[in-house]
């Protein structure tokens, strides 16, 4: 329990003890002015009733405030969940786009590698052919 709540309970307990100790004085009728008329009534009971009414109103206000705060927190949590879901969907979309871009890039690299390999094979075949021709000419000149 929080300190303020404990302090409130302590004060209410002290007030209850005060009322019990002075009950005979509180119920004595006295002349009470209502601004437009004067009546005989126990002033202590009237003040005790007013204090109780104020406590009930304060409790109702606190309950209303607490309820509205909880509803607001719940609404914020719902909005956060929705925003998190949107962010997750956007991230998944970015991953899909990245995957597609990488697949395209890999396909282009594969095609470039195949072209380079084909050119290298052709160049190597041509160089080997030239070497064979030179070798054949060399060997043909030596035989003759």
N, C-alpha and C positions, 0 to 999 in steps of 0.2 A: 504494500500500500504506500502511496506517495505521502510525503511529509504533510502536504497541505490537507489531504483527506484525513490523516490521523489527527491533525490539529483541529479540524472541523468536528470530528467525533468527540474529541476531548472537550471542546467548548460546549457542545450540545449536552454532554454528560454533566458538566459543571452547572449548566443552566437547569437541567432536570433536577439535580440535587438542590439547587437554590429554590426551585419551585416547591419541591417536597418539603424542604425545611421551613418555608414561609407560606404554606398553604392557607393557614388561618388568616393571615394578613391579606393574602391575595383575594380571598372570597368576601372580604368585608365590603358592604355596599357604601359607596360614596357618591356625592353629586358629580355627575360627568356632564360637561357642556358639549353639545353636538353643534355648536355655532348658531343654530336656530331654536334650540330647546335645551332644557336641562333635565336630566333623568337621574334616578338613583340606580346605580349598577356597580358591580365589582370591577373597579378599574384594572386590577391586576389580571383578571380573567380576560378582559377586553384586550389588554396589551399582549398577553400570552397568545390569544387567538390571532392577533395581527402578526405577531412574530411567526407563528405556525403557518399562516397564510403566505407570508413572504418566503418562508423556507420551501413551501410547496411550489410557489411560482419560480423560485430560483432553481429548484430541482427539475421542473418542467422545461425551463429555458436551457439548462445544461443538457438535458436529455435530447432536446430538439437540436441543439448545436452539435452534439456528439453524433447524432443520427445523420445530419446533413454532411458532416465531415466524413463519415464512413461512406455515404453514398457518393460523395465527390471523389474519394480515394478509389472507390470501386470503378467509377467512370474513367478516371485516369488510368487505372490498370487495364481496363478494356481497350482504351485508345493505344496504350503502349503495346499491348498484344497485337493489335491491328497493324501498327507501324512496324513492329518486329516482323510480322508476316510479310508485309510489303517489301521490307528490306531483304528478307530471305528470298523472296521471289525475284527481286531485282538481281541479287547476287547469283542465283541459279541461272538467270537469263544471261548475265555477263559470262558465267562459266561456259554456257552453251555457245555463245558467240566466240569466246576464246578458243574453244575446242574446234569449232568450224574454221576459224582463221588459221589455227595450227595445222589442221588437216590439209587445208589449201596450200599453206606454205610448204608442208612436207611433200605434197604432190608435185609442186613446182620444183622443189629441190631434187626429188627423185627423177623428174623429167630432165632437169639440167645435168644431173649425174649420168644418166643414161646417154644423153647427147655427148657429154664430155668423154665418157667411156668409149662410145662408138667412134668418135673422132680420134681418140688415142689409139684404138685398135687399128683404125684405117692408117693412121700415121705410122704406127709400128709395122704394119703389114707392108706399107710402101717402103719403109727403111729396110726391112728384111729383104724385100724384093730387090732393092738396089744393091744391097750387100751380096745377094746371091748372083745377080748379074755381073757385078764386079769380080766375084769369086770365079764364076764360070768363064769370064773373059780372061782372067788371070791364068786359070788352069788351061784354057784353050790356047793361049799364047805360049805357055811352057811346053805343051805337047807338040806344038808345031815347030 
